[in-house]
Amino acid sequence: MRDRIGQLFPVYSRYVDIFQDIPQGTGLSLGHLHSVHDPQNASIAKVRTKIGTGITLSNEGATVWLYNRSMADIFVSSFSLNDAERSQQWRVYKVRPGFAIPVYDQAVIDRKSLQQTAGDGPADPHSIHVSFVKGWGRGYTRQSIMSCACWLELILHTDR
């Protein structure tokens, strides 16, 4: 929810897995973070049980893809996905299990004005918000990602 759990997790490879618990898995284990921080309510504990194999982020040229490897929906918002010409609100996309979405595209970033306001979306054009199981925004009872039980902010570093 609103409390930060854990420290920054730097990644230097072209891909990273983010998962709940995978025996001998490499990447960011949310289960390890959760073992240090017990869930504050039943809603958080329930979402954590559904993360499973989680997501994979893969840097493929100038595009970063997010693959949903879990058994539950995930929700994502990013500067690249926002259609600022039509809406000031950041659009949140649902990604079903087994599907992928390009969450960062350098060509889109280069085309868009970096002066656009962020609304409730990521303020940094190089950041991505991901929520496991629960969505937020228009059409949801949770208007902000900070009302979601388990979410991540991914900040990409570019050499530009």
LINFEN-V419402 format. One record per pair of residues at least 24 apart in sequence whose C-alpha atoms are under 7 Angstrom apart, sorted by the first residue. I is the first residue (numbers start at 1). J is the second residue. Records with the same first field share a line. If there is no record, write none. Layout:
I=J  J
This chain:
1=146  147  148  149  150
2=146
5=33
6=33
14=58  59
15=56  57  58  59
16=56  57  58
17=55  56  57
18=54  55  56
19=51  52  53  54  55
20=51  52  53  54
21=52
22=53
43=149
44=149  150
47=133  149  150
51=132
62=105  106
63=102  104  105  106
64=102  103  104  105
65=100  101  102  103
66=100  101  102  103
67=99  100  101
68=95  96  97  98  99  100
69=97  98
70=97
71=97
72=96  97  133
73=97  132  133
74=130  131  132  133
75=130  131  132  134  135
76=129  130  131
77=121  128  129  130
78=103  121  122  127  128  129
79=122  125
80=104  105  108  109
88=119
89=119  120
90=119  120  121
92=137
120=144
126=155  156
127=153  154  155  156
128=153  154  155
129=153  154
